[in-house]
Amino acid sequence: MVQERLKQLCSKMEEHSIDLYFIPTSDFHGSEYVSDYFKVREFFSGFDGSAGNMLVSQKETGLWTDGRYFLQAEAQLGQTGIVLYKSGQEGVPEINDRIFSEIPEGGTLAVDGRMVSAAWADGMRKMLAGK
C-alpha cells in the first residue's frame, strides 16, 4: 500500500514539475505529537513514530528520524523501499544537505507551507537561492 501511495505521489510530482517534496511531521502549530489529520508522513511511509521527516524524489524516498525510533523505523519501513536515514549518526547527511544536493538548478521543492515555520521556509529560500 505504501509503495502505491508513493507511486501516485511521484506521478503527481511529475505532473506538476516538482523535483522534491518535503513531508515534515508537524501540524499548524509545529507540534511533535499530531492528530490523525496531520499524519501525512505516516500515510506515505507507514512509519508512525512521533518524530521524522521525509524527502520524496523520483529517484529515492528517504525518512530521517532520531535514535528513539531507529528500530521501529527499520521494522515499519521494511519492504517499502524507503531509505532510513538515522539522524545524528556518523556519515548520515542532514535532510537540508540532501535537499541542496538533490535539487537541480531551477528545480522545485514543494512542501505544505502550513506545516513548516516561516524561519524554515526563509532558510530554504536562502539556501536554494543559487539554484
NORRAUR-V695061 format. One record per pair of residues at least 4 apart in sequence whose C-alpha atoms are under 8 Angstrom apart, sorted by the first residue. I is the first residue (numbers start at 1). J is the second residue. D is the distance in Angstrom with one decimal. If there is no record, write none. Layout:
# NORRAUR-V695061
I:J:D / I:J:D
This chain:
# NORRAUR-V695061
1:5:6.3 / 2:6:6.2 / 2:43:7.5 / 2:44:5.8 / 2:45:5.8 / 2:46:6.6 / 2:80:6.3 / 3:7:6.1 / 3:80:5.9 / 3:81:7.6 / 4:8:6.2 / 5:9:6.2 / 5:44:6.1 / 6:10:6.0 / 6:44:6.2 / 7:11:6.2 / 8:12:6.3 / 9:13:6.1 / 10:14:6.1 / 10:56:7.8 / 10:57:7.1 / 10:58:6.2 / 11:15:6.2 / 12:16:6.2 / 13:17:5.9 / 13:18:4.7 / 13:19:7.0 / 13:20:8.0 / 13:21:7.8 / 14:18:6.0 / 14:19:7.6 / 17:108:7.1 / 18:107:7.3 / 18:108:5.1 / 18:109:6.3 / 18:110:6.5 / 19:57:6.0 / 19:58:7.4 / 19:103:6.6 / 19:104:7.7 / 19:107:6.0 / 19:108:5.2 / 19:109:6.1 / 19:110:7.9 / 20:55:6.7 / 20:56:5.6 / 20:57:4.9 / 20:58:8.0 / 20:99:7.6 / 20:103:6.8 / 20:108:6.5 / 20:109:4.8 / 20:110:6.2 / 21:55:5.7 / 21:56:5.1 / 21:57:6.7 / 21:109:5.8 / 21:110:4.7 / 21:111:5.9 / 22:53:7.4 / 22:54:5.9 / 22:55:4.7 / 22:56:6.5 / 22:109:7.3 / 22:110:6.2 / 22:111:5.2 / 23:40:7.2 / 23:41:5.9 / 23:53:5.8 / 23:54:4.9 / 23:55:6.3 / 23:56:7.9 / 23:111:6.5 / 23:112:7.7 / 24:41:6.7 / 24:52:6.9 / 24:53:4.5 / 24:54:6.3 / 24:115:7.0 / 24:116:7.5 / 25:32:6.7 / 25:34:7.8 / 25:38:7.8 / 25:39:7.0 / 25:40:7.5 / 25:41:6.2 / 25:50:7.2 / 25:51:6.3 / 25:52:5.9 / 25:53:5.8 / 26:30:5.1 / 26:31:5.4 / 26:32:5.8 / 26:33:7.6 / 26:34:6.4 / 26:38:6.9 / 26:39:8.0 / 26:115:5.7 / 26:116:7.5 / 27:31:5.8 / 27:32:7.9 / 27:34:6.2 / 27:38:5.8 / 27:114:7.5 / 27:115:5.4 / 28:114:5.6 / 28:115:5.4 / 28:116:7.8 / 29:115:7.7 / 30:115:6.8 / 30:116:7.1 / 30:117:7.5 / 32:50:6.0 / 32:51:6.5 / 33:50:5.7 / 34:38:6.0 / 34:39:6.8 / 34:50:7.8 / 35:39:6.9 / 39:43:6.3 / 40:44:6.4 / 41:45:6.0 / 41:46:7.8 / 41:47:7.4 / 41:52:8.0 / 41:53:7.0 / 41:54:6.7 / 42:46:4.9 / 42:47:5.1 / 42:48:5.3 / 45:77:6.8 / 45:80:7.5 / 45:82:7.4 / 46:76:6.1 / 46:77:6.6 / 47:72:7.8 / 47:73:6.0 / 47:76:5.5 / 47:77:6.4 / 49:69:6.6 / 49:72:7.5 / 49:73:7.6 / 51:65:6.0 / 51:66:7.1 / 51:69:7.8 / 52:63:6.6 / 52:64:5.3 / 52:65:4.3 / 52:66:7.2 / 53:63:5.6 / 53:64:5.3 / 53:65:6.8 / 54:61:7.0 / 54:62:5.6 / 54:63:4.4 / 54:64:6.3 / 55:61:5.7 / 55:62:5.3 / 55:63:6.6 / 55:95:7.6 / 55:99:7.9 / 56:60:6.3 / 56:61:4.4 / 56:62:6.6 / 57:61:6.0 / 60:82:7.2 / 60:83:7.5 / 61:81:7.6 / 61:82:5.2 / 61:83:6.2 / 62:82:5.5 / 62:83:4.6 / 62:84:5.9 / 62:85:6.7 / 63:82:6.8 / 63:83:6.2 / 63:84:5.1 / 63:85:5.8 / 64:84:6.2 / 64:85:4.7 / 64:86:6.0 / 64:87:5.9 / 64:95:7.1 / 65:69:6.5 / 65:70:7.0 / 65:73:7.9 / 65:84:7.8 / 65:85:6.7 / 65:86:5.8 / 65:87:5.6 / 66:70:6.7 / 66:86:6.0 / 66:87:5.1 / 66:88:7.0 / 67:86:6.9 / 67:87:7.2 / 67:88:7.9 / 69:73:5.8 / 70:74:6.1 / 70:86:6.6 / 71:75:6.3 / 72:76:6.1 / 73:77:5.7 / 73:84:7.3 / 74:78:6.0 / 74:84:7.0 / 77:81:7.4 / 77:82:6.3 / 77:84:7.7 / 85:92:6.3 / 85:93:7.7 / 86:92:6.6 / 87:92:6.5 / 87:93:7.8 / 87:94:7.1 / 88:92:7.0 / 93:97:6.3 / 93:98:6.5 / 94:98:6.4 / 95:99:6.2 / 96:100:6.2 / 97:101:6.1 / 98:102:5.9 / 99:103:5.9 / 100:127:7.4 / 100:128:6.7 / 103:107:5.7 / 103:108:7.2 / 103:109:7.4 / 103:131:7.8 / 104:131:6.9 / 105:131:4.5 / 106:131:5.6 / 107:131:7.3 / 111:115:7.8 / 112:116:7.4 / 113:117:7.8 / 113:121:7.9 / 116:120:6.3 / 116:121:6.9 / 117:121:6.4 / 118:122:6.0 / 119:123:6.0 / 120:124:6.2 / 121:125:6.1 / 122:126:6.2 / 123:127:6.0 / 124:128:5.9 / 125:129:5.8
